[in-house]
Every structure is written in structure tokens, then in C-alpha cells.
Amino acid sequence: MQWGSSDVTNRDTTVTFPVAFSVLYSVIGAPKSSSNLSGSNSNFGIKLQNNRSFIANMYDNARGYAGFNWCAFGKA
């Protein structure tokens, strides 16, 4: 298991795992908010995950995101 936090608020943010997994089972992410997010115009997701990295995709037209926390599960 590996985890981390990012203050980056770009639409596509690549996160490289500190140690590559031989097999990646899952990546879970949770956005951090600096204010109220603007409902249907806000989204956050994890995409393009592999044993070395993943991309966090976020969009909020009111600029309420303040980064994200993440946790990855895999096999060494």
C-alpha cells in the first residue's frame, strides 16, 4: 500500500508511485476543497493507472479544488 497528497489543481496531474508495483490492484483518490464545490460543474477521477503511476483528473469551474489525497493498493 502506498499513499500521498498533492496540492496541484491541474486538470491532468500525473502521480508517480514512490515504488513501482509489480501488480496494481486499485487507486483511490479524494479531492481536497478550498471552498464549496460547484455541484454538477465539478468532477474528480483517477484515470490511466498502471504499476508506476496514475493520472488524477479534476475540474471545477469555480476553482474550489485544493489538490487531492490518494491511496494505491498493489503487489510488490
HELIX and SHEET records of a PDB file:
HELIX    1   1 GLY A   39  ASN A   41  5                                   3    
SHEET    1   A 3 GLN A   2  SER A   6  0                                        
SHEET    2   A 3 TYR A  65  LYS A  75 -1                                        
SHEET    3   A 3 VAL A  23  SER A  33 -1                                        
SHEET    1   B 3 ASP A  12  THR A  16  0                                        
SHEET    2   B 3 SER A  53  ASP A  60 -1                                        
SHEET    3   B 3 SER A  42  LYS A  47 -1                                        
END                                                                             
